[in-house]
Structures are given as structure tokens and as C-alpha cells.
Amino acid sequence: MTMPIDMFVLLFAQASFNSIVVALGIWAVLKLALRIRPGLAAQRAVWLLAQALAVAAFVLVLLPQTARFSVLNGFTFAAAPAGADALSTTVLAQADLAPELGGQEASGDAAGGRWIRALSYLWVLLYGAGLFHAVLRWRAARHELRGLLASASVLDAAALHRHPAFDDAQLRRLARCNLAVLETPAAISPMLIGILRPRLLLPRHLRDFDPQQQQMIVAHELTHWRRRDPWWLCASLLAQTALWFNPIMRKLGARLNWAQEISCDRLVLAGRPQPQRQQYAAALVLQLKLQSKLQQAVFRTPPRPTLAFGDACAETLGARVRLIRQNGSMRPSLLSQCAVAGALMAVAGASILLQPAFARPGDPTPAPTEAAGAVPGTAVAPALPAWRPPLAKMRVNSFFGVPRNGGTSTHGGIDLGAKIGTPILAPVDGTVIVSGDDGFEGNPNYGKVILIQHGNDLRSLYAHLDRRSVKAGDTVKAGQRIGTAGVSGAVSGPHLHFEVMHGGRRIDPERVLAGLDKYGTEAALRDRDRRISH
Amino acid sequence: MSIPSVSELSLLKVLWKEQPLSAREIHERAVAELAWSFSSTRKTLERMLEKQMVSQRTEHGVQVYAAAVDKVGTLAAFAHDFGQRVMELDAPLPIHMFTGSKLVDQQELAELEQMLRDWPDGKEKSS
């Protein structure tokens, strides 16, 4: 039961880390792109895509089966099966790298594994606390907003007709999209609130503005509504909340906000002459002044310094006013937009390909095994025939009988490092008695398995296969290809779990495969020697 | 003047429309907005009585309430208080503010006004 939880916790920590790495990569790419094409800053799609990819980088790692896309399986920690303190990390060395890298890969040991696990659990707790805090903040914010709305009165159709901020076209649009308009005595900024029950909240002082200014401000807010900006903003806020630990998400969110404001400014001002643009900018500044007064009036304190919300240097109001002054579109070409989108997706894709897949809990270790703790050579064992190796290139990542599950059980077979698709060869003649996709003896962790009956009352089992090329009842010859290694069942990276049974009991495969030691990785040999010394 | 809470304001708004009213009548008119029980309305009224936001007297053997604070002034104070808090909120809210979600200091304001003064006249483009 704890096994999947352990795995999930490790994956969750990895997913969190991955999303930060991807977001940083995306941020770097976007910074570069903005230098070449500053107009991208006003493209809402760019910032939405960036946030979506950061979320995807988080979710994809959590999904099963993505680990198989990783090209770095060789460097995985094989988080040993769960149990009290089981995380005897053995490093699954990759077949083609093993000879060159040798012992360098054996970086993990039991203590390191325990640390990783403990930190992962700590992280999940911390994440939950952060999420809880975000929910509390959101509730508090909603309360403030409710208060502000309670102070406002709804403008009915007659009142709207009298209000100078609305021209006939706008009134028709309001009626069509069921947008309620409210007016408050507070000197707030005109704002569009909510999604399901959208409301346009206007300050009463807006009536003192020039009618053309009023109309342009209302047009700005209605443009947000027409472009479905509130929906996108809401999606962005949800993503920011889910990935609250990712500082880049907040930066991207601020950029999205900025892009939305700039775009609406532009749409409202399209084709308008400079004096009207100046009027618009003046309305913005006047509004800011009134807000600044509001701050001082209520608390009698000077306005607090500008909070570093997002990238202060790029998103100053000065920059916005300069953009308002600029006549003409800065819309980047479709080509450059596609190039940026491609680069962002490449960053996210690379993170999936390069993810350091934490190993899934090791191989199933059902009892009974013949030699729990038995030392080869000390037990008097009948002589058995010599088999040929089941893989052309042998590498033992984990030996038979090493403790698993925190010492409550032992490894019932051996793990042979093999990339997905490595052919598996029958070690000796026999008859296939099981060939299935649903594990072995009711244990789904085995994944796809083949069980072969040989002479001398011996059986051999192959687990976590990618493909099976024989079916039950088939006769196989020594050296015949029976399937390929893979990652089915509970595994971290691709390997072949190989068991040998004699008279119904699991025995050390070394008894039919002589000289396994020379194929053992350093970590595997160390674990095995520890077993012997116990 | 003490600024009412959101629920206190809801009750005051009922009274500003029509008064005096009994506690039951106030509750009936405010229940849609507050979505709470009669006893909550009564407790709130008691608290408002202590804060001198409402007055109470007996009419035909029934206790009735009237607003003791001025509508315009109270609403303005309330609105300013919440308006200020919403504008300063850095918590994420699905809101599009015309001025953006940033606070501005005096120096920035001065710079913006300078930009307005230096605006190009754009005579060649104006209609």
C-alpha cells in the first residue's frame, strides 16, 4: 500500500522540480525573444502558452509511462520498494554506458535514498500548506471584493442611458452579454469583475471625467470582456495557485495581465488621432491620482512603494503611456510568433526527454524464496545444469536475496539492466506455461511476464517485458528470442527481472548462470556483499 | 464613524429603503443577500445597536429598528475602506482594472504627468 504512495511522493517532488526548471527555461527563451521582438510582450497567447507549458511539465511527470520517454533512464535512482526505511537506492546502470562509466553511476546508497524520500515527503506537506494558504488568501480577497460590491448600486437601463460613459453601441452590447454595471462611491479604478456573473464596476467620480474619456475607459473594459480576457486570466490564476511554489508562474501571470491591458489600449485607440490618445493617457493618470488620494485619505499614510509585482522595469505605467502614444501596430509577424511557440515547446519537450526518472519501487519480491540470506556455497545444493545468459549483454543491477522492503523481504530474482526492446533469449529448451500482460501470481507489479518450464524441475520467469513473442504452450529452444525487455509493471527504468524456480521455490539464478559476479555493478555487488556479511 | 461590516451594511441598506422595520421584516428583506438564519440577523442587529448604527423602539407592541447613521456618509466610508483594500490587494483575483493592478508612487505620477505635457501634438493626424 505504501509503495504507490512512496512513488507518488517522489514523482510529485520531481514534477515540482521539473516545472520550475521548465519555467526558468521558458523565461530565458522569452527574455531573449523579447529583445529581438519587443512586440511579443503584448501577445497574450505567448504568456498563456508559457504558463500552460509549465503546468504541462508538472502534470506530465506525474502521469505514468512518461518516464519511458526519458533518455536518461540509466541514471535513475531505483527507489527500492517501500517499507519502513526502504529506499536502498541502487543505480540502474544503463547497458550501453556501463562499461565506460563503471562505478561512477553507483552514486546512490541507502542513506541518500532515505534523504530523498524524507525530503519528498516534507515537500508534499509543504506544498499542501502552501495551497491551503493560497485558498485562505483567496477567501480573504473575495471577502474584500464582496464588501466593495456591497457598497455599489446597480445601474438600471434608464440610469445607463443617462450615464455619459455609454454610447448606443455599448448599451446594445451590454444588453446582449448580460453584463451588469454597478457604481460605487469608492475612488477605485473602473474594473471588470468575475466570469460567470460578470460585472462592470465604475467609480462615481468617473462622471466628472470628459465624456470621451469615459467612453474610452468603458470601451477598454468592454474590450476585455469581448476578448474573453477574464477567462484567460482566471485560468492563469488557477495555474499560478496550483504551482504557487514556482516564482516564474507569477512573473508570467503579471506579463499576461500586462499584455491584456496593452492589447485593450491598442484596440480602443486603433485609428484614433493623437489628441484622443493624449486624452486616454490623461484619464489613466487622473485615475491613478485619485487612487493615490484614496490611499492617503483612508489610512492617512503615504502610498506604499510600488510592490515588485512582476517585472517592474518592463511593466511600468510609463511604458504603457509610451505605448499609448505610439501610433501603429507592433504586432510581431506570424513567423516570429510560431518560432517563439516552437522554442517554448522544445524547452518543455526536452524536460520530458531528460527527466531523471526516479525508479519505481523495485521488483516484486514474493515469498517464499529459497535463500533469504543464504550465502552461496554454504548451502548444500544439488548440482544444476548450466544455462546460457538470457541477454546478449549482461549487467546485474541487483542480485538475488538482497533485502527489500526495509528488510522484511528479499529480492526473489536478479535485475538485468536492459534498454527497452533488448531481445530476451531462452536460456535453455523448455515449454512456455505463462505468457501474459497482467503480472504474475496476482501481483501486477511484474507487468508483462513469461514463465517457462524447463527440465530438472526448473522454471524461469521474465518480468517487466515490453513485448512477448511466445504464447503459453509454445516450445522454445535455447537461444530463441522470446520477447523484449521493457518497463511494464512497477519499474523505474527498463530492465529485465529474472527469476529461477526449482521445485516451486525461488533459487539464486547464479546456480544456473555461473559467474554473474563479473556482470554486477558496483552498487549491486556492495548490496550483495552486505547481505552476505549479515 | 465606525465602518460597518459587509453584513451590517446589508441590513442598513434594507433600513435605508424602508424604516422602521421589525427584526423579522429586516431578515426577510436581507436573507437573499446574506443567506443566513434569523438568529444571525438578530445578533447582528444587537451588535449594531451597541455600535449605535441602528436605533430601536417599540411600536404597537413590536420592537422596530431604524437606521441611526446617514446613508451617503456611511456608504462613502464603507466604499472607500473596501475600495482601498481591494486596490491594494496582491492576492490573485479575476479582475481587470483599467489602471492595472499596480500601485503607483508620487514620483511615478510626476513622471507620467510630464509625459502628458510632452505629448506630440499630432496635428497632421488629427481630424
Interface residues (C-beta under 8 A of the other chain):
Chain A: R137 W138 A140 A141 R142 H143 E144 L145 R146 G147 L148 A150 S151 A152 T184 P185 A186 A187 I188 S189 P190 M191 L192 I193 G194 I195 P203 I217 H220 E221 H224 D229 P230 L233 C234 L237 Q240 T241 G253 N257 W258 Q260 E261 P273 Q274 P275 R277 Q278 A281 A282 L284 V285 Q287 L288 K289 Q291 S292 L294 Q295 A297 V298 F299 P302 P303 R304 P305 T306 L307 F309 E315 T316 L317 G318 R320 V321 R322 R325 N327
Chain B: S5 V6 L9 S10 K13 L75 A76 F78 A79 H80 D81 F82 G83 Q84 R85 V86 M87 E88 L89 D90 A91 P92 L93 P94 I95 H96 M97 F98 T99 G100 S101 K102 L103 V104 D105 Q106 E108 L109 E111 L112 E113 M115 L116 W119 P120 D121 G122 K125 S126 S127
